[in-house]
Amino acid sequence: MEQEQVHEQEPELVERDVDQIDDDYDSYEKEVAAREARIAGKVKSLLDGIVPLTHYDAGSYWVEIVDEQTAWLAARLTRTAIAIYYAREFELEEGEHVRRWFFLVADKDGALHSPACLCVVPEGVVPKSSMTAACHTVGFANAHAYPDFAPQIEHLATITGLPITPNYAGTPIPA
């Protein structure tokens, strides 16, 4: 029976390979950081042109989605597919938006993000499509927005008069 021979690399070659991997990773991290900084600057300039619906002590505020640009901004900040659903609704509703769409903007460790977003059908409006529940709420990256952001969501319901009910992705949350 033949024995498999194990070839060991010279220690200096291994060290050189590890150093190259470290250099490559550092370069990658710098590229990602630079890209994120450029995107953050664009996001901030887009948000500067939007009049928020509310302001909270912690610096967060609600923004209503009124066009595709705002929808894509919301998607970027929420890490959800909200812009895709916003566009899809326009198609399914034959050129109109029957739902109202919102996202909560907040600062997390110096970076803007959105910990909650939602769409809701106003009372008395009957959508042509049933693409989603009458009220659909999610948090950042489709996490739960309740109970952490319940006060802000309830306040949005109060100031808009919309039937925003506690739910996760359209599934009601029992009281």
Secondary structure as UniProt FT lines:
FT   HELIX           11..48
FT   TURN            57..58
FT   STRAND          61..65
FT   HELIX           68..78
FT   HELIX           82..92
FT   TURN            93..94
FT   STRAND          100..108
FT   TURN            109..110
FT   STRAND          111..120
FT   TURN            123..124
FT   STRAND          135..139
FT   HELIX           140..142
FT   TURN            146..149
FT   HELIX           150..160
FT   STRAND          167..168
FT   TURN            169..170
FT   STRAND          171..172
//
